């Protein structure tokens, strides 16, 4: 009986707790300017505000340039599509883009300082578009791309993370409109990634994952003419557990650094054009061994060759050694 009473009490309190998360809420169904006090239930959000753009309907809220901050931000309502476009340097402790929400970081003023600076967690259940010249996770924040969510980089940047920042991919991380150059890795993710069943995709040009990370399952993909690089370096690599899959039409490279099999072993099941082992990548162990059921291609660069040390690669698929 006590357990039933507690459950009933929590059910009654839940709507109150939810309402308290918004200290000022968007009220204009036609959309409009963030800076207009009349568009909000309790005035323009301040650094202490928990701002919510959750009014049902389809509209766009626009924040101009400048330095702004809020405590928390929620974008997305019960129905329609709620779009939030920001050209400011916007600092938050945490933010949520719900499934009906869409946030776009714009570089209007130039100079690269505009963007979203998060000290806590940003959850993306809808769409977050990160345009060239903007900053994402400028401090020690965590970006969590939830199942069904999309983080889309457009142009020459995905953003650089501050010390301790990382990107968790349970949905889709993709880049469009990247340059085709393979030097510098300028169109890339510069924070470690944690892929947990999600997809990393190059939709156009050369897209670099630069700071290492982990794949717990997950998918790698590249569209026709596009290239995805899992780029490592001294002390920077990628660890795979479970099954890494995909069927790219373009090219997917593991190059430089290490590609390690986690305890419990790792299966490489990348078909299509397969997974190319480029540069001086080292296949090694983080407690396990590799099994290939897809297509692996040894793709040396000049005098740099892929190698295996400290682990076993069991091939049950295709292993291609170009002549």
C-alpha positions, -999 to 999 in steps of 0.1 A, spaced: 0 0 0 28 24 9 44 18 -24 12 25 -43 7 58 -23 43 68 -31 38 62 -69 5 82 -68 23 111 -50 51 111 -76 26 111 -104 9 142 -89 42 160 -84 56 153 -118 37 180 -138 46 206 -111 83 197 -114 81 199 -152 65 233 -150 92 246 -127 119 238 -152 108 268 -173 111 302 -157 103 320 -190 86 304 -220 80 315 -256 44 327 -262 43 341 -298 29 314 -322 43 335 -352 79 333 -340 101 363 -338 130 379 -321 145 364 -289 152 400 -276 116 411 -276 103 409 -241 66 405 -252 75 372 -268 82 356 -235 60 347 -205 84 363 -180 105 386 -202 137 380 -222 158 352 -207 187 362 -185 217 343 -172 196 329 -144 167 318 -166 155 284 -177 142 293 -211 118 271 -230 108 274 -267 81 248 -264 48 265 -276 31 241 -300 32 251 -336 56 257 -364 77 289 -361 112 303 -359 128 322 -330 159 342 -339 187 354 -316 211 380 -331 247 385 -325 263 394 -292 272 376 -260 243 359 -242 238 334 -215 210 313 -199 210 287 -172 192 261 -193 175 260 -227 148 237 -241 137 238 -278 108 217 -289 71 213 -281 42 189 -282 35 194 -319 48 213 -350 84 223 -355 101 248 -333 132 263 -348 158 283 -329 184 302 -350 212 318 -330 241 340 -342 253 348 -307 279 335 -284 254 317 -263 265 301 -230 243 275 -212 249 251 -184 226 225 -202 202 224 -231 177 200 -248 166 200 -284 135 178 -283 123 156 -312 102 185 -326 130 210 -321 156 224 -345 186 245 -335 209 262 -360 242 279 -351 249 307 -375 281 326 -383 268 361 -393 294 384 -377 324 363 -387 355 356 -367 344 322 -354 333 332 -319 296 326 -323 281 293 -313 269 272 -283 291 271 -252 280 244 -228 294 236 -195 271 206 -189 251 183 -212 234 192 -245 209 165 -255 198 164 -292 167 145 -298 158 166 -329 183 184 -352 213 206 -343 229 222 -373 265 234 -368 276 258 -395 311 267 -406 328 293 -384 307 286 -352 318 269 -320 302 239 -304 311 228 -268 336 256 -262 341 244 -226 339 210 -210 304 202 -222 290 169 -234 269 167 -265 246 137 -265 230 129 -298 201 107 -288 185 79 -309 165 97 -336 186 129 -332 209 145 -357 240 166 -353 248 180 -388 279 199 -396 276 222 -427 306 236 -444 341 237 -430 335 228 -394 320 206 -368 334 226 -340 362 222 -315 356 210 -280 372 224 -249 393 204 -224 372 175 -213 344 179 -238 331 150 -258 303 139 -282 282 109 -276 265 95 -307 234 74 -302 217 89 -332 234 105 -364 265 126 -366 270 137 -402 289 163 -422 278 179 -455 296 204 -478 331 196 -465 361 205 -487 375 175 -505 410 182 -494 426 156 -472 451 179 -455 447 194 -421 414 177 -411 397 211 -409 362 197 -414 361 175 -384 353 168 -348 380 178 -324 364 164 -293 365 127 -284 335 107 -296 316 79 -279 295 61 -305 269 39 -288 249 23 -315 248 55 -336 260 64 -371 289 86 -382 285 97 -418 304 118 -443 277 131 -467 300 152 -488 337 160 -490 363 148 -464 351 145 -428 376 139 -401 371 125 -366 403 139 -351 404 132 -313 399 95 -309 371 78 -291 351 45 -287 327 26 -308 302 4 -289 285 -11 -319 276 16 -343 278 24 -380 303 42 -403 292 55 -436 303 77 -466 282 89 -495 294 86 -531 325 109 -535 328 115 -498 354 103 -473 352 96 -436 385 95 -417 389 80 -383 422 98 -378 445 90 -349 480 101 -339 505 95 -311 484 86 -281 451 91 -300 431 61 -313 398 43 -314 385 13 -295 358 -10 -309 336 -33 -289 307 -53 -303 301 -50 -341 311 -20 -362 290 -21 -393 282 0 -424 279 -2 -462 296 29 -475 296 39 -511 324 64 -506 355 57 -485 360 51 -448 396 52 -435 412 43 -402 444 61 -404 472 69 -379 471 61 -342 455 28 -331 424 8 -338 420 -15 -307 397 -44 -300 380 -41 -266 376 -70 -241 349 -93 -254 363 -89 -289 353 -67 -318 337 -76 -352 344 -54 -382 314 -59 -405 318 -29 -429 307 -40 -463 303 -19 -495 336 -3 -501 346 -15 -467 371 -2 -441 404 10 -455 435 7 -432 455 37 -442 487 55 -431 504 40 -402 473 27 -383 481 0 -357 456 -27 -350 461 -37 -314 443 -50 -283 424 -33 -255 417 -67 -241 403 -84 -271 408 -96 -307 393 -86 -341 371 -106 -364 365 -93 -399 332 -103 -416 331 -74 -440 357 -59 -463 391 -47 -451 416 -31 -475 453 -23 -467 458 12 -481 494 23 -474 503 60 -478 538 63 -492 561 44 -469 535 43 -441 519 9 -437 492 -5 -415 503 -31 -390 491 -55 -363 506 -59 -329 493 -75 -297 461 -88 -311 447 -113 -336 427 -105 -368 406 -134 -378 394 -129 -414 360 -144 -423 352 -118 -450 374 -101 -476 409 -88 -469 423 -69 -499 460 -62 -504 463 -40 -535 492 -49 -558 
